[in-house]
Amino acid sequence: MSHYRVFYWSGSANRDEEYFPDPDVFDIRRSPNRHLGFGHGVHFCLGAALARLEARIVLEQIIERFKDIQRIRDVPLQMIPCTSTYGVQQLPVRLQKR
């Protein structure tokens, strides 16, 4: 009997060119945005609505309090060393108050 391993990598699924035009471009207005960040179907995250609300509140506060936000480009980005998560360990930014 043969044994096979199957790996699920949502980071790859979220970059599928059949569903996402320019999948490597960050586009906050992408619509439809059928990403798998909160799972799918019966495995959909119970906390998705709360996470979206928290993100909305944080982003609204940043927009309200700062007139400019710039990434500090001379600090190199370090990727998260994980096969199931795609992102950076930290994102140094410079904020300018309103």
Rosetta blueprint (number, residue, H / E / L):
1 M L
2 S L
3 H L
4 Y L
5 R L
6 V L
7 F L
8 Y L
9 W L
10 S H
11 G H
12 S H
13 A H
14 N L
15 R L
16 D L
17 E L
18 E L
19 Y L
20 F L
21 P L
22 D L
23 P L
24 D L
25 V L
26 F L
27 D L
28 I L
29 R L
30 R L
31 S L
32 P L
33 N L
34 R L
35 H L
36 L L
37 G L
38 F L
39 G L
40 H L
41 G H
42 V H
43 H H
44 F L
45 C L
46 L L
47 G L
48 A H
49 A H
50 L H
51 A H
52 R H
53 L H
54 E H
55 A H
56 R H
57 I H
58 V H
59 L H
60 E H
61 Q H
62 I H
63 I H
64 E H
65 R H
66 F E
67 K E
68 D E
69 I E
70 Q E
71 R E
72 I L
73 R L
74 D L
75 V L
76 P L
77 L L
78 Q L
79 M E
80 I L
81 P L
82 C L
83 T L
84 S L
85 T L
86 Y L
87 G L
88 V E
89 Q L
90 Q L
91 L L
92 P L
93 V E
94 R E
95 L E
96 Q E
97 K E
98 R L
